Amino acid sequence: MKKEPTSRFIKVRCNKCKNEQVIFGKCATKTECLVCNSILSEPTGGKSNIKARILEVLS
């Protein structure tokens, strides 16, 4: 029996510059916007603390 993955890729929109970017749901380092360098997500030991607007969860 195959196990389903517990983590997903997430499409988010930066609150500052409205850039859309795909990030990992369980990041190990801070994820920054590629345009304005504001922080999009921070690691918490499990799921990320996402500071941007979530648009879509990709499977």
Phi and psi in degrees as GROMACS dihedral restraints (atoms count N, CA, C in turn):
[ dihedral_restraints ]
;  ai    aj    ak    al  type     phi  dphi    fc
    3     4     5     6     1   -82.5    20    10
    4     5     6     7     1   140.0    20    10
    6     7     8     9     1   -90.5    20    10
    7     8     9    10     1   143.8    20    10
    9    10    11    12     1   -78.8    20    10
   10    11    12    13     1   140.7    20    10
   12    13    14    15     1   -67.5    20    10
   13    14    15    16     1   144.6    20    10
   15    16    17    18     1   -93.6    20    10
   16    17    18    19     1    -6.6    20    10
   18    19    20    21     1  -119.2    20    10
   19    20    21    22     1   153.1    20    10
   21    22    23    24     1  -137.9    20    10
   22    23    24    25     1   164.5    20    10
   24    25    26    27     1   -89.0    20    10
   25    26    27    28     1   143.3    20    10
   27    28    29    30     1  -127.1    20    10
   28    29    30    31     1   132.5    20    10
   30    31    32    33     1   -92.3    20    10
   31    32    33    34     1   121.4    20    10
   33    34    35    36     1  -124.1    20    10
   34    35    36    37     1   162.7    20    10
   36    37    38    39     1  -121.1    20    10
   37    38    39    40     1   128.8    20    10
   39    40    41    42     1   -63.6    20    10
   40    41    42    43     1   135.8    20    10
   42    43    44    45     1   -71.6    20    10
   43    44    45    46     1   -25.0    20    10
   45    46    47    48     1   -85.2    20    10
   46    47    48    49     1   -55.6    20    10
   48    49    50    51     1  -110.4    20    10
   49    50    51    52     1    -0.6    20    10
   51    52    53    54     1    66.7    20    10
   52    53    54    55     1    20.0    20    10
   54    55    56    57     1   -73.4    20    10
   55    56    57    58     1   136.9    20    10
   57    58    59    60     1   -96.9    20    10
   58    59    60    61     1   137.6    20    10
   60    61    62    63     1  -149.0    20    10
   61    62    63    64     1   149.8    20    10
   63    64    65    66     1  -100.9    20    10
   64    65    66    67     1   127.2    20    10
   66    67    68    69     1  -126.9    20    10
   67    68    69    70     1   167.2    20    10
   69    70    71    72     1   -91.5    20    10
   70    71    72    73     1   139.8    20    10
   72    73    74    75     1   -69.5    20    10
   73    74    75    76     1   -20.7    20    10
   75    76    77    78     1  -126.6    20    10
   76    77    78    79     1    71.8    20    10
   78    79    80    81     1   -76.5    20    10
   79    80    81    82     1   152.6    20    10
   81    82    83    84     1  -101.7    20    10
   82    83    84    85     1   -14.5    20    10
   84    85    86    87     1  -134.7    20    10
   85    86    87    88     1   168.2    20    10
   87    88    89    90     1   -63.6    20    10
   88    89    90    91     1   138.1    20    10
   90    91    92    93     1  -107.4    20    10
   91    92    93    94     1   126.0    20    10
   93    94    95    96     1  -110.9    20    10
   94    95    96    97     1   154.3    20    10
   96    97    98    99     1   -65.7    20    10
   97    98    99   100     1   138.8    20    10
   99   100   101   102     1   -74.4    20    10
  100   101   102   103     1   -17.4    20    10
  102   103   104   105     1   -96.3    20    10
  103   104   105   106     1   -53.3    20    10
  105   106   107   108     1  -112.2    20    10
  106   107   108   109     1     0.8    20    10
  108   109   110   111     1    63.2    20    10
  109   110   111   112     1    20.3    20    10
  111   112   113   114     1   -79.7    20    10
  112   113   114   115     1   154.2    20    10
  114   115   116   117     1   -77.7    20    10
  115   116   117   118     1   126.5    20    10
  117   118   119   120     1   -95.6    20    10
  118   119   120   121     1   -36.1    20    10
  120   121   122   123     1  -153.6    20    10
  121   122   123   124     1   152.7    20    10
  123   124   125   126     1  -128.1    20    10
  124   125   126   127     1   145.7    20    10
  126   127   128   129     1   -74.0    20    10
  127   128   129   130     1   148.7    20    10
  129   130   131   132     1  -128.6    20    10
  130   131   132   133     1     3.6    20    10
  132   133   134   135     1   101.4    20    10
  133   134   135   136     1   -18.0    20    10
  135   136   137   138     1  -137.0    20    10
  136   137   138   139     1  -116.6    20    10
  138   139   140   141     1   -70.3    20    10
  139   140   141   142     1   151.6    20    10
  141   142   143   144     1   -74.6    20    10
  142   143   144   145     1   151.9    20    10
  144   145   146   147     1   -89.4    20    10
  145   146   147   148     1   100.8    20    10
  147   148   149   150     1   -88.2    20    10
  148   149   150   151     1   124.8    20    10
  150   151   152   153     1  -105.2    20    10
  151   152   153   154     1     4.9    20    10
  153   154   155   156     1  -110.6    20    10
  154   155   156   157     1   172.6    20    10
  156   157   158   159     1   -81.3    20    10
  157   158   159   160     1   126.6    20    10
  159   160   161   162     1   -81.4    20    10
  160   161   162   163     1   125.1    20    10
  162   163   164   165     1   -98.9    20    10
  163   164   165   166     1   -40.9    20    10
  165   166   167   168     1  -159.5    20    10
  166   167   168   169     1   142.9    20    10
  168   169   170   171     1  -102.2    20    10
  169   170   171   172     1   119.5    20    10
  171   172   173   174     1   -90.8    20    10
  172   173   174   175     1   144.9    20    10
